[in-house]
Amino acid sequence: MKKDDKELEQISTTDKVKAMKALREAGLKVELSGSGVPTVVCASASDIDKEIKHTRKILKELRYFGSFGVRGPRKSDQSQTAEQNSEIAEVSEEAVPA
């Protein structure tokens, strides 16, 4: 087994969660993909190159050498945001006393 393979196997879930938290603290929108890889969600597809460089810098400072992802927005992201906004409005209306 190569040294690189061994290092990648030793990356734990805790490291991924720390990486995700550090990226969120940097002001980025982050999610864990289905395979458990921290993924940065860009506002537009044209920002991907810039976000990759920014994400690499943050993770290098954290000494996280595992996989990460950067993706553009999906149509489903926008519909989820609209649904979440309507739910927040409903909850806030219920919370306000009449």
RODO-2510 file (C-alpha; in nm, 4 decimals, decimal comma):
residues 98
     n   res          X          Y          Z
     1     m     0,0000     0,0000     0,0000
     2     k     0,1373     0,3400    -0,0930
     3     k     0,1806     0,6123     0,1643
     4     d    -0,0781     0,8327    -0,0129
     5     d    -0,3381     0,5555    -0,0075
     6     k    -0,2865     0,5009     0,3632
     7     e    -0,3224     0,8723     0,4401
     8     l    -0,6490     0,8964     0,2479
     9     e    -0,7917     0,5964     0,4324
    10     q    -0,7081     0,7580     0,7645
    11     i    -0,9165     1,0688     0,6978
    12     s    -1,1975     1,0360     0,9451
    13     t    -1,5495     1,1706     0,9508
    14     t    -1,4396     1,4089     1,2263
    15     d    -1,1852     1,5638     0,9882
    16     k    -1,4539     1,6085     0,7247
    17     v    -1,6868     1,7721     0,9744
    18     k    -1,4061     2,0052     1,0891
    19     a    -1,3369     2,0949     0,7258
    20     m    -1,7062     2,1617     0,6669
    21     k    -1,7262     2,3807     0,9768
    22     a    -1,4159     2,5793     0,8739
    23     l    -1,5622     2,6408     0,5275
    24     r    -1,8925     2,7572     0,6780
    25     e    -1,7066     2,9929     0,9121
    26     a    -1,5347     3,1356     0,6034
    27     g    -1,8798     3,2324     0,4741
    28     l    -1,9257     2,9570     0,2180
    29     k    -2,2390     2,7487     0,1683
    30     v    -2,1325     2,3883     0,2349
    31     e    -2,3039     2,0501     0,2316
    32     l    -2,1894     1,6905     0,2696
    33     s    -2,2431     1,5009    -0,0525
    34     g    -2,3870     1,1510    -0,0589
    35     s    -2,0383     1,0033    -0,0255
    36     g    -1,9556     1,2230     0,2743
    37     v    -1,7358     1,4708     0,0903
    38     p    -1,7599     1,8380     0,1943
    39     t    -1,8977     2,0248    -0,1072
    40     v    -1,9048     2,4020    -0,1534
    41     v    -2,2100     2,5350    -0,3385
    42     c    -2,1331     2,8424    -0,5513
    43     a    -2,3815     3,1186    -0,6288
    44     s    -2,3165     3,0758    -1,0024
    45     a    -2,1285     2,8324    -1,2227
    46     s    -1,8865     3,1065    -1,3316
    47     d    -1,7556     3,1317    -0,9727
    48     i    -1,6376     2,7704    -0,9532
    49     d    -1,2719     2,8375    -1,0440
    50     k    -1,2459     3,1152    -0,7864
    51     e    -1,4127     2,9037    -0,5171
    52     i    -1,1845     2,6053    -0,5821
    53     k    -0,8777     2,8193    -0,5135
    54     h    -1,0380     2,9756    -0,2052
    55     t    -1,1486     2,6355    -0,0720
    56     r    -0,8050     2,4794    -0,1282
    57     k    -0,6418     2,7621     0,0645
    58     i    -0,8773     2,7213     0,3624
    59     l    -0,8386     2,3425     0,3714
    60     k    -0,4606     2,3603     0,3346
    61     e    -0,4419     2,5892     0,6387
    62     l    -0,6558     2,3346     0,8255
    63     r    -0,4225     2,0537     0,7061
    64     y    -0,7131     1,8668     0,5508
    65     f    -0,5883     1,6666     0,2542
    66     g    -0,9020     1,4668     0,1778
    67     s    -1,1460     1,5050    -0,1057
    68     f    -1,3715     1,8073    -0,1398
    69     g    -1,6090     1,9320    -0,4031
    70     v    -1,7258     2,2582    -0,5535
    71     r    -2,0438     2,2786    -0,7565
    72     g    -2,2737     2,5342    -0,9073
    73     p    -2,6363     2,5824    -0,8101
    74     r    -2,9016     2,3292    -0,9065
    75     k    -3,2590     2,4027    -1,0006
    76     s    -3,3674     2,1972    -0,6995
    77     d    -3,1550     2,4221    -0,4726
    78     q    -3,3609     2,7195    -0,5815
    79     s    -3,6918     2,5418    -0,5254
    80     q    -3,5777     2,4247    -0,1817
    81     t    -3,4814     2,7793    -0,0946
    82     a    -3,8266     2,9036    -0,1942
    83     e    -3,9899     2,6299     0,0145
    84     q    -3,7651     2,7083     0,3114
    85     n    -3,8455     3,0794     0,2847
    86     s    -4,2198     3,0087     0,2878
    87     e    -4,1783     2,7776     0,5898
    88     i    -3,9794     3,0443     0,7731
    89     a    -4,2500     3,3013     0,6959
    90     e    -4,5193     3,0659     0,8274
    91     v    -4,3273     2,9978     1,1483
    92     s    -4,2543     3,3646     1,2052
    93     e    -4,6233     3,4502     1,1556
    94     e    -4,7179     3,1885     1,4147
    95     a    -4,4549     3,3169     1,6587
    96     v    -4,5794     3,6773     1,6459
    97     p    -4,8586     3,7263     1,9023
    98     a    -5,1767     3,8792     1,7675
***
